[in-house]
């Protein structure tokens, strides 16, 4: 699994409430929902992160 990095994200209150409701509807955490949304957009634009292979590690 990829290492995760924490950072602050500022959203307006209405947007956050909408994301929280969507997350609850899909049985995800709010953070998990935001990650899923971002990955969907990255995939749609063919910009998803490349998986690191064990051969690159030393």
PQR file of N, CA, C, O and H, with PARSE charges and radii, in Angstrom:
ATOM      1  N   UNK A   1       0.841  -1.180   0.000 -0.4000 1.5000
ATOM      2  CA  UNK A   1       0.000   0.000   0.000 -0.0000 2.0000
ATOM      3  C   UNK A   1       0.884   1.242   0.000  0.5500 1.7000
ATOM      4  O   UNK A   1       1.930   1.274   0.649 -0.5500 1.4000
ATOM      5  N   UNK A   2       0.460   2.240  -0.720 -0.4000 1.5000
ATOM      6  CA  UNK A   2       1.229   3.482  -0.822 -0.0000 2.0000
ATOM      7  C   UNK A   2       1.217   4.229   0.511  0.5500 1.7000
ATOM      8  O   UNK A   2       0.240   4.192   1.258 -0.5500 1.4000
ATOM      9  H   UNK A   2      -0.389   2.213  -1.248  0.4000 1.0000
ATOM     10  N   UNK A   3       2.315   4.896   0.782 -0.4000 1.5000
ATOM     11  CA  UNK A   3       2.414   5.716   1.988 -0.0000 2.0000
ATOM     12  C   UNK A   3       1.472   6.903   1.852  0.5500 1.7000
ATOM     13  O   UNK A   3       1.371   7.504   0.783 -0.5500 1.4000
ATOM     14  H   UNK A   3       3.109   4.926   0.175  0.4000 1.0000
ATOM     15  N   UNK A   4       0.786   7.237   2.935 -0.4000 1.5000
ATOM     16  CA  UNK A   4      -0.155   8.354   2.901 -0.0000 2.0000
ATOM     17  C   UNK A   4       0.459   9.558   3.586  0.5500 1.7000
ATOM     18  O   UNK A   4       1.201   9.425   4.560 -0.5500 1.4000
ATOM     19  H   UNK A   4       0.868   6.749   3.803  0.4000 1.0000
ATOM     20  N   UNK A   5       0.148  10.717   3.076 -0.4000 1.5000
ATOM     21  CA  UNK A   5       0.648  11.972   3.620 -0.0000 2.0000
ATOM     22  C   UNK A   5      -0.537  12.838   4.006  0.5500 1.7000
ATOM     23  O   UNK A   5      -1.473  13.011   3.224 -0.5500 1.4000
ATOM     24  H   UNK A   5      -0.455  10.825   2.285  0.4000 1.0000
ATOM     25  N   UNK A   6      -0.493  13.374   5.197 -0.4000 1.5000
ATOM     26  CA  UNK A   6      -1.576  14.234   5.681 -0.0000 2.0000
ATOM     27  C   UNK A   6      -1.334  15.675   5.258  0.5500 1.7000
ATOM     28  O   UNK A   6      -0.195  16.140   5.212 -0.5500 1.4000
ATOM     29  H   UNK A   6       0.267  13.234   5.832  0.4000 1.0000
ATOM     30  N   UNK A   7      -2.427  16.379   4.946 -0.4000 1.5000
ATOM     31  CA  UNK A   7      -2.341  17.811   4.657 -0.0000 2.0000
ATOM     32  C   UNK A   7      -3.715  18.429   4.904  0.5500 1.7000
ATOM     33  O   UNK A   7      -4.733  17.736   4.901 -0.5500 1.4000
ATOM     34  H   UNK A   7      -3.353  16.001   4.983  0.4000 1.0000
ATOM     35  N   UNK A   8      -3.724  19.727   5.117 -0.4000 1.5000
ATOM     36  CA  UNK A   8      -4.985  20.431   5.377 -0.0000 2.0000
ATOM     37  C   UNK A   8      -5.722  20.690   4.066  0.5500 1.7000
ATOM     38  O   UNK A   8      -5.113  21.052   3.059 -0.5500 1.4000
ATOM     39  H   UNK A   8      -2.897  20.289   5.120  0.4000 1.0000
ATOM     40  N   UNK A   9      -7.016  20.503   4.091 -0.4000 1.5000
ATOM     41  CA  UNK A   9      -7.854  20.775   2.926 -0.0000 2.0000
ATOM     42  C   UNK A   9      -9.004  21.660   3.385  0.5500 1.7000
ATOM     43  O   UNK A   9      -9.764  21.277   4.275 -0.5500 1.4000
ATOM     44  H   UNK A   9      -7.511  20.208   4.908  0.4000 1.0000
ATOM     45  N   UNK A  10      -9.135  22.811   2.800 -0.4000 1.5000
ATOM     46  CA  UNK A  10     -10.207  23.725   3.157 -0.0000 2.0000
ATOM     47  C   UNK A  10     -11.335  23.616   2.130  0.5500 1.7000
ATOM     48  O   UNK A  10     -11.117  23.763   0.927 -0.5500 1.4000
ATOM     49  H   UNK A  10      -8.518  23.121   2.077  0.4000 1.0000
ATOM     50  N   UNK A  11     -12.537  23.359   2.628 -0.4000 1.5000
ATOM     51  CA  UNK A  11     -13.725  23.258   1.785 -0.0000 2.0000
ATOM     52  C   UNK A  11     -14.810  24.141   2.383  0.5500 1.7000
ATOM     53  O   UNK A  11     -14.841  24.369   3.593 -0.5500 1.4000
ATOM     54  H   UNK A  11     -12.715  23.240   3.605  0.4000 1.0000
ATOM     55  N   UNK A  12     -15.702  24.638   1.527 -0.4000 1.5000
ATOM     56  CA  UNK A  12     -16.818  25.379   2.114 -0.0000 2.0000
ATOM     57  C   UNK A  12     -17.769  24.382   2.779  0.5500 1.7000
ATOM     58  O   UNK A  12     -17.807  23.205   2.422 -0.5500 1.4000
ATOM     59  H   UNK A  12     -15.677  24.453   0.545  0.4000 1.0000
ATOM     60  N   UNK A  13     -18.511  24.866   3.725 -0.4000 1.5000
ATOM     61  CA  UNK A  13     -19.341  24.008   4.576 -0.0000 2.0000
ATOM     62  C   UNK A  13     -20.363  23.196   3.779  0.5500 1.7000
ATOM     63  O   UNK A  13     -20.572  22.016   4.062 -0.5500 1.4000
ATOM     64  H   UNK A  13     -18.479  25.823   4.015  0.4000 1.0000
ATOM     65  N   UNK A  14     -20.995  23.813   2.796 -0.4000 1.5000
ATOM     66  CA  UNK A  14     -22.008  23.106   2.006 -0.0000 2.0000
ATOM     67  C   UNK A  14     -21.400  21.966   1.197  0.5500 1.7000
ATOM     68  O   UNK A  14     -21.994  20.894   1.082 -0.5500 1.4000
ATOM     69  H   UNK A  14     -20.826  24.772   2.566  0.4000 1.0000
ATOM     70  N   UNK A  15     -20.216  22.199   0.639 -0.4000 1.5000
ATOM     71  CA  UNK A  15     -19.547  21.148  -0.128 -0.0000 2.0000
ATOM     72  C   UNK A  15     -19.179  19.979   0.780  0.5500 1.7000
ATOM     73  O   UNK A  15     -19.370  18.820   0.414 -0.5500 1.4000
ATOM     74  H   UNK A  15     -19.734  23.070   0.733  0.4000 1.0000
ATOM     75  N   UNK A  16     -18.654  20.286   1.960 -0.4000 1.5000
ATOM     76  CA  UNK A  16     -18.281  19.232   2.895 -0.0000 2.0000
ATOM     77  C   UNK A  16     -19.503  18.423   3.322  0.5500 1.7000
ATOM     78  O   UNK A  16     -19.433  17.196   3.398 -0.5500 1.4000
ATOM     79  H   UNK A  16     -18.499  21.228   2.258  0.4000 1.0000
ATOM     80  N   UNK A  17     -20.608  19.085   3.598 -0.4000 1.5000
ATOM     81  CA  UNK A  17     -21.837  18.373   3.979 -0.0000 2.0000
ATOM     82  C   UNK A  17     -22.301  17.438   2.860  0.5500 1.7000
ATOM     83  O   UNK A  17     -22.734  16.316   3.124 -0.5500 1.4000
ATOM     84  H   UNK A  17     -20.665  20.082   3.536  0.4000 1.0000
ATOM     85  N   UNK A  18     -22.209  17.897   1.620 -0.4000 1.5000
ATOM     86  CA  UNK A  18     -22.609  17.062   0.483 -0.0000 2.0000
ATOM     87  C   UNK A  18     -21.706  15.836   0.362  0.5500 1.7000
ATOM     88  O   UNK A  18     -22.186  14.734   0.096 -0.5500 1.4000
ATOM     89  H   UNK A  18     -21.857  18.808   1.405  0.4000 1.0000
ATOM     90  N   UNK A  19     -20.402  16.024   0.557 -0.4000 1.5000
ATOM     91  CA  UNK A  19     -19.455  14.911   0.483 -0.0000 2.0000
ATOM     92  C   UNK A  19     -19.687  13.939   1.637  0.5500 1.7000
ATOM     93  O   UNK A  19     -19.634  12.725   1.444 -0.5500 1.4000
ATOM     94  H   UNK A  19     -20.012  16.919   0.773  0.4000 1.0000
ATOM     95  N   UNK A  20     -19.942  14.463   2.832 -0.4000 1.5000
ATOM     96  CA  UNK A  20     -20.213  13.601   3.988 -0.0000 2.0000
ATOM     97  C   UNK A  20     -21.466  12.749   3.757  0.5500 1.7000
ATOM     98  O   UNK A  20     -21.482  11.566   4.099 -0.5500 1.4000
ATOM     99  H   UNK A  20     -19.985  15.449   2.989  0.4000 1.0000
ATOM    100  N   UNK A  21     -22.506  13.339   3.182 -0.4000 1.5000
ATOM    101  CA  UNK A  21     -23.732  12.576   2.899 -0.0000 2.0000
ATOM    102  C   UNK A  21     -23.468  11.509   1.855  0.5500 1.7000
ATOM    103  O   UNK A  21     -23.910  10.371   2.013 -0.5500 1.4000
ATOM    104  H   UNK A  21     -22.493  14.300   2.904  0.4000 1.0000
ATOM    105  N   UNK A  22     -22.755  11.855   0.789 -0.4000 1.5000
ATOM    106  CA  UNK A  22     -22.424  10.897  -0.260 -0.0000 2.0000
ATOM    107  C   UNK A  22     -21.604   9.753   0.331  0.5500 1.7000
ATOM    108  O   UNK A  22     -21.854   8.587   0.022 -0.5500 1.4000
ATOM    109  H   UNK A  22     -22.397  12.779   0.661  0.4000 1.0000
ATOM    110  N   UNK A  23     -20.642  10.073   1.166 -0.4000 1.5000
ATOM    111  CA  UNK A  23     -19.804   9.045   1.805 -0.0000 2.0000
ATOM    112  C   UNK A  23     -20.673   8.112   2.644  0.5500 1.7000
ATOM    113  O   UNK A  23     -20.526   6.892   2.564 -0.5500 1.4000
ATOM    114  H   UNK A  23     -20.439  11.020   1.417  0.4000 1.0000
ATOM    115  N   UNK A  24     -21.562   8.666   3.435 -0.4000 1.5000
ATOM    116  CA  UNK A  24     -22.441   7.844   4.274 -0.0000 2.0000
ATOM    117  C   UNK A  24     -23.330   6.943   3.417  0.5500 1.7000
ATOM    118  O   UNK A  24     -23.549   5.782   3.761 -0.5500 1.4000
ATOM    119  H   UNK A  24     -21.682   9.656   3.500  0.4000 1.0000
ATOM    120  N   UNK A  25     -23.838   7.467   2.316 -0.4000 1.5000
ATOM    121  CA  UNK A  25     -24.687   6.686   1.405 -0.0000 2.0000
ATOM    122  C   UNK A  25     -23.932   5.492   0.816  0.5500 1.7000
ATOM    123  O   UNK A  25     -24.542   4.471   0.500 -0.5500 1.4000
ATOM    124  H   UNK A  25     -23.660   8.411   2.037  0.4000 1.0000
ATOM    125  N   UNK A  26     -22.614   5.612   0.667 -0.4000 1.5000
ATOM    126  CA  UNK A  26     -21.795   4.553   0.066 -0.0000 2.0000
ATOM    127  C   UNK A  26     -20.949   3.811   1.097  0.5500 1.7000
ATOM    128  O   UNK A  26     -20.043   3.059   0.736 -0.5500 1.4000
ATOM    129  H   UNK A  26     -22.118   6.441   0.923  0.4000 1.0000
ATOM    130  N   UNK A  27     -21.246   4.022   2.381 -0.4000 1.5000
ATOM    131  CA  UNK A  27     -20.561   3.341   3.484 -0.0000 2.0000
ATOM    132  C   UNK A  27     -19.054   3.560   3.459  0.5500 1.7000
ATOM    133  O   UNK A  27     -18.279   2.633   3.693 -0.5500 1.4000
ATOM    134  H   UNK A  27     -21.982   4.632   2.674  0.4000 1.0000
ATOM    135  N   UNK A  28     -18.644   4.799   3.174 -0.4000 1.5000
ATOM    136  CA  UNK A  28     -17.242   5.190   3.202 -0.0000 2.0000
ATOM    137  C   UNK A  28     -17.054   6.285   4.230  0.5500 1.7000
ATOM    138  O   UNK A  28     -18.007   6.963   4.615 -0.5500 1.4000
ATOM    139  H   UNK A  28     -19.274   5.553   2.984  0.4000 1.0000
ATOM    140  N   UNK A  29     -15.812   6.453   4.672 -0.4000 1.5000
ATOM    141  CA  UNK A  29     -15.486   7.620   5.488 -0.0000 2.0000
ATOM    142  C   UNK A  29     -15.450   8.829   4.560  0.5500 1.7000
ATOM    143  O   UNK A  29     -15.361   8.686   3.341 -0.5500 1.4000
ATOM    144  H   UNK A  29     -15.038   5.903   4.359  0.4000 1.0000
ATOM    145  N   UNK A  30     -15.519  10.003   5.141 -0.4000 1.5000
ATOM    146  CA  UNK A  30     -15.418  11.222   4.339 -0.0000 2.0000
ATOM    147  C   UNK A  30     -14.072  11.262   3.625  0.5500 1.7000
ATOM    148  O   UNK A  30     -14.005  11.596   2.442 -0.5500 1.4000
ATOM    149  H   UNK A  30     -15.592  10.119   6.132  0.4000 1.0000
ATOM    150  N   UNK A  31     -13.000  10.922   4.341 -0.4000 1.5000
ATOM    151  CA  UNK A  31     -11.678  10.898   3.733 -0.0000 2.0000
ATOM    152  C   UNK A  31     -11.620   9.879   2.588  0.5500 1.7000
ATOM    153  O   UNK A  31     -11.082  10.168   1.519 -0.5500 1.4000
ATOM    154  H   UNK A  31     -13.055  10.651   5.302  0.4000 1.0000
ATOM    155  N   UNK A  32     -12.175   8.692   2.822 -0.4000 1.5000
ATOM    156  CA  UNK A  32     -12.202   7.664   1.781 -0.0000 2.0000
ATOM    157  C   UNK A  32     -12.979   8.113   0.559  0.5500 1.7000
ATOM    158  O   UNK A  32     -12.602   7.803  -0.571 -0.5500 1.4000
ATOM    159  H   UNK A  32     -12.611   8.457   3.690  0.4000 1.0000
ATOM    160  N   UNK A  33     -14.068   8.846   0.783 -0.4000 1.5000
ATOM    161  CA  UNK A  33     -14.869   9.347  -0.335 -0.0000 2.0000
ATOM    162  C   UNK A  33     -14.088  10.364  -1.155  0.5500 1.7000
ATOM    163  O   UNK A  33     -14.110  10.327  -2.385 -0.5500 1.4000
ATOM    164  H   UNK A  33     -14.375   9.097   1.701  0.4000 1.0000
ATOM    165  N   UNK A  34     -13.400  11.267  -0.473 -0.4000 1.5000
ATOM    166  CA  UNK A  34     -12.603  12.276  -1.187 -0.0000 2.0000
ATOM    167  C   UNK A  34     -11.492  11.601  -1.983  0.5500 1.7000
ATOM    168  O   UNK A  34     -11.239  11.972  -3.129 -0.5500 1.4000
ATOM    169  H   UNK A  34     -13.382  11.297   0.526  0.4000 1.0000
ATOM    170  N   UNK A  35     -10.817  10.599  -1.378 -0.4000 1.5000
ATOM    171  CA  UNK A  35      -9.776   9.865  -2.105 -0.0000 2.0000
ATOM    172  C   UNK A  35     -10.363   9.184  -3.342  0.5500 1.7000
ATOM    173  O   UNK A  35      -9.765   9.223  -4.418 -0.5500 1.4000
ATOM    174  H   UNK A  35     -11.023  10.298  -0.447  0.4000 1.0000
ATOM    175  N   UNK A  36     -11.543   8.557  -3.186 -0.4000 1.5000
ATOM    176  CA  UNK A  36     -12.184   7.869  -4.300 -0.0000 2.0000
ATOM    177  C   UNK A  36     -12.541   8.859  -5.414  0.5500 1.7000
ATOM    178  O   UNK A  36     -12.318   8.586  -6.594 -0.5500 1.4000
ATOM    179  H   UNK A  36     -12.028   8.526  -2.312  0.4000 1.0000
ATOM    180  N   UNK A  37     -13.099  10.016  -5.022 -0.4000 1.5000
ATOM    181  CA  UNK A  37     -13.461  11.039  -6.008 -0.0000 2.0000
ATOM    182  C   UNK A  37     -12.232  11.522  -6.781  0.5500 1.7000
ATOM    183  O   UNK A  37     -12.273  11.659  -8.004 -0.5500 1.4000
ATOM    184  H   UNK A  37     -13.279  10.238  -4.064  0.4000 1.0000
ATOM    185  N   UNK A  38     -11.157  11.774  -6.067 -0.4000 1.5000
ATOM    186  CA  UNK A  38      -9.935  12.245  -6.726 -0.0000 2.0000
ATOM    187  C   UNK A  38      -9.377  11.186  -7.674  0.5500 1.7000
ATOM    188  O   UNK A  38      -8.944  11.509  -8.781 -0.5500 1.4000
ATOM    189  H   UNK A  38     -11.124  11.662  -5.074  0.4000 1.0000
ATOM    190  N   UNK A  39      -9.385   9.918  -7.243 -0.4000 1.5000
ATOM    191  CA  UNK A  39      -8.867   8.848  -8.105 -0.0000 2.0000
ATOM    192  C   UNK A  39      -9.720   8.695  -9.359  0.5500 1.7000
ATOM    193  O   UNK A  39      -9.183   8.460 -10.442 -0.5500 1.4000
ATOM    194  H   UNK A  39      -9.737   9.656  -6.344  0.4000 1.0000
ATOM    195  N   UNK A  40     -11.048   8.825  -9.231 -0.4000 1.5000
ATOM    196  CA  UNK A  40     -11.911   8.744 -10.407 -0.0000 2.0000
ATOM    197  C   UNK A  40     -11.562   9.828 -11.421  0.5500 1.7000
ATOM    198  O   UNK A  40     -11.517   9.569 -12.623 -0.5500 1.4000
ATOM    199  H   UNK A  40     -11.484   9.016  -8.352  0.4000 1.0000
ATOM    200  N   UNK A  41     -11.319  11.025 -10.939 -0.4000 1.5000
ATOM    201  CA  UNK A  41     -10.969  12.140 -11.831 -0.0000 2.0000
ATOM    202  C   UNK A  41      -9.595  11.915 -12.458  0.5500 1.7000
ATOM    203  O   UNK A  41      -9.402  12.176 -13.646 -0.5500 1.4000
ATOM    204  H   UNK A  41     -11.356  11.236  -9.962  0.4000 1.0000
ATOM    205  N   UNK A  42      -8.639  11.428 -11.658 -0.4000 1.5000
ATOM    206  CA  UNK A  42      -7.309  11.127 -12.209 -0.0000 2.0000
ATOM    207  C   UNK A  42      -7.397  10.066 -13.307  0.5500 1.7000
ATOM    208  O   UNK A  42      -6.776  10.205 -14.360 -0.5500 1.4000
ATOM    209  H   UNK A  42      -8.796  11.216 -10.694  0.4000 1.0000
ATOM    210  N   UNK A  43      -8.166   9.015 -13.060 -0.4000 1.5000
ATOM    211  CA  UNK A  43      -8.328   7.951 -14.065 -0.0000 2.0000
ATOM    212  C   UNK A  43      -9.002   8.478 -15.328  0.5500 1.7000
ATOM    213  O   UNK A  43      -8.614   8.121 -16.440 -0.5500 1.4000
ATOM    214  H   UNK A  43      -8.671   8.902 -12.204  0.4000 1.0000
ATOM    215  N   UNK A  44     -10.003   9.322 -15.154 -0.4000 1.5000
ATOM    216  CA  UNK A  44     -10.729   9.870 -16.302 -0.0000 2.0000
ATOM    217  C   UNK A  44      -9.818  10.686 -17.213  0.5500 1.7000
ATOM    218  O   UNK A  44     -10.056  10.783 -18.417 -0.5500 1.4000
ATOM    219  H   UNK A  44     -10.318   9.612 -14.251  0.4000 1.0000
ATOM    220  N   UNK A  45      -8.789  11.264 -16.636 -0.4000 1.5000
ATOM    221  CA  UNK A  45      -7.854  12.083 -17.410 -0.0000 2.0000
ATOM    222  C   UNK A  45      -6.514  11.388 -17.631  0.5500 1.7000
ATOM    223  O   UNK A  45      -5.521  12.013 -18.004 -0.5500 1.4000
ATOM    224  H   UNK A  45      -8.596  11.185 -15.658  0.4000 1.0000
ATOM    225  N   UNK A  46      -6.515  10.060 -17.387 -0.4000 1.5000
ATOM    226  CA  UNK A  46      -5.317   9.231 -17.587 -0.0000 2.0000
ATOM    227  C   UNK A  46      -4.103   9.809 -16.862  0.5500 1.7000
ATOM    228  O   UNK A  46      -3.020   9.920 -17.437 -0.5500 1.4000
ATOM    229  H   UNK A  46      -7.322   9.552 -17.084  0.4000 1.0000
ATOM    230  N   UNK A  47      -4.296  10.172 -15.602 -0.4000 1.5000
ATOM    231  CA  UNK A  47      -3.224  10.747 -14.781 -0.0000 2.0000
ATOM    232  C   UNK A  47      -3.072  10.010 -13.451  0.5500 1.7000
ATOM    233  O   UNK A  47      -2.486  10.541 -12.507 -0.5500 1.4000
ATOM    234  H   UNK A  47      -5.176  10.081 -15.135  0.4000 1.0000
ATOM    235  N   UNK A  48      -3.609   8.766 -13.378 -0.4000 1.5000
ATOM    236  CA  UNK A  48      -3.508   8.070 -12.108 -0.0000 2.0000
ATOM    237  C   UNK A  48      -2.048   7.764 -11.767  0.5500 1.7000
ATOM    238  O   UNK A  48      -1.215   7.602 -12.659 -0.5500 1.4000
ATOM    239  H   UNK A  48      -4.085   8.335 -14.144  0.4000 1.0000
ATOM    240  N   UNK A  49      -1.749   7.687 -10.486 -0.4000 1.5000
ATOM    241  CA  UNK A  49      -0.353   7.436 -10.093 -0.0000 2.0000
ATOM    242  C   UNK A  49       0.108   6.059 -10.553  0.5500 1.7000
ATOM    243  O   UNK A  49      -0.668   5.104 -10.586 -0.5500 1.4000
ATOM    244  H   UNK A  49      -2.425   7.818  -9.761  0.4000 1.0000
ATOM    245  N   UNK A  50       1.362   5.980 -10.900 -0.4000 1.5000
ATOM    246  CA  UNK A  50       1.942   4.706 -11.302 -0.0000 2.0000
ATOM    247  C   UNK A  50       2.291   3.922 -10.044  0.5500 1.7000
ATOM    248  O   UNK A  50       2.741   4.491  -9.050 -0.5500 1.4000
ATOM    249  H   UNK A  50       1.992   6.756 -10.873  0.4000 1.0000
ATOM    250  N   UNK A  51       2.078   2.604 -10.099 -0.4000 1.5000
ATOM    251  CA  UNK A  51       2.437   1.752  -8.969 -0.0000 2.0000
ATOM    252  C   UNK A  51       3.939   1.553  -8.940  0.5500 1.7000
ATOM    253  O   UNK A  51       4.562   1.291  -9.970 -0.5500 1.4000
ATOM    254  H   UNK A  51       1.712   2.142 -10.907  0.4000 1.0000
ATOM    255  N   UNK A  52       4.515   1.678  -7.760 -0.4000 1.5000
ATOM    256  CA  UNK A  52       5.949   1.426  -7.613 -0.0000 2.0000
ATOM    257  C   UNK A  52       6.140  -0.084  -7.482  0.5500 1.7000
ATOM    258  O   UNK A  52       5.382  -0.751  -6.777 -0.5500 1.4000
ATOM    259  H   UNK A  52       4.010   1.890  -6.924  0.4000 1.0000
ATOM    260  N   UNK A  53       7.137  -0.611  -8.152 -0.4000 1.5000
ATOM    261  CA  UNK A  53       7.405  -2.033  -8.063 -0.0000 2.0000
ATOM    262  C   UNK A  53       8.520  -2.286  -7.073  0.5500 1.7000
ATOM    263  O   UNK A  53       9.295  -1.383  -6.760 -0.5500 1.4000
ATOM    264  H   UNK A  53       7.752  -0.069  -8.725  0.4000 1.0000
ATOM    265  N   UNK A  54       8.604  -3.505  -6.581 -0.4000 1.5000
ATOM    266  CA  UNK A  54       9.642  -3.868  -5.633 -0.0000 2.0000
ATOM    267  C   UNK A  54      11.031  -3.795  -6.257  0.5500 1.7000
ATOM    268  O   UNK A  54      12.023  -3.687  -5.536 -0.5500 1.4000
ATOM    269  H   UNK A  54       7.974  -4.238  -6.835  0.4000 1.0000
ATOM    270  N   UNK A  55      11.118  -3.852  -7.577 -0.4000 1.5000
ATOM    271  CA  UNK A  55      12.432  -3.789  -8.235 -0.0000 2.0000
ATOM    272  C   UNK A  55      13.060  -2.415  -8.125  0.5500 1.7000
ATOM    273  O   UNK A  55      14.274  -2.276  -8.270 -0.5500 1.4000
ATOM    274  H   UNK A  55      10.313  -3.940  -8.162  0.4000 1.0000
ATOM    275  N   UNK A  56      12.249  -1.394  -7.872 -0.4000 1.5000
ATOM    276  CA  UNK A  56      12.776  -0.041  -7.730 -0.0000 2.0000
ATOM    277  C   UNK A  56      13.301   0.230  -6.331  0.5500 1.7000
ATOM    278  O   UNK A  56      13.995   1.221  -6.104 -0.5500 1.4000
ATOM    279  H   UNK A  56      11.262  -1.507  -7.754  0.4000 1.0000
ATOM    280  N   UNK A  57      12.968  -0.653  -5.389 -0.4000 1.5000
ATOM    281  CA  UNK A  57      13.389  -0.460  -4.003 -0.0000 2.0000
ATOM    282  C   UNK A  57      14.770  -1.034  -3.784  0.5500 1.7000
ATOM    283  O   UNK A  57      15.150  -2.020  -4.414 -0.5500 1.4000
ATOM    284  H   UNK A  57      12.404  -1.457  -5.573  0.4000 1.0000
ATOM    285  N   UNK A  58      15.524  -0.411  -2.882 -0.4000 1.5000
ATOM    286  CA  UNK A  58      16.846  -0.932  -2.538 -0.0000 2.0000
ATOM    287  C   UNK A  58      16.910  -1.272  -1.080  0.5500 1.7000
ATOM    288  O   UNK A  58      17.947  -1.728  -0.597 -0.5500 1.4000
ATOM    289  H   UNK A  58      15.215   0.390  -2.370  0.4000 1.0000
TER
END
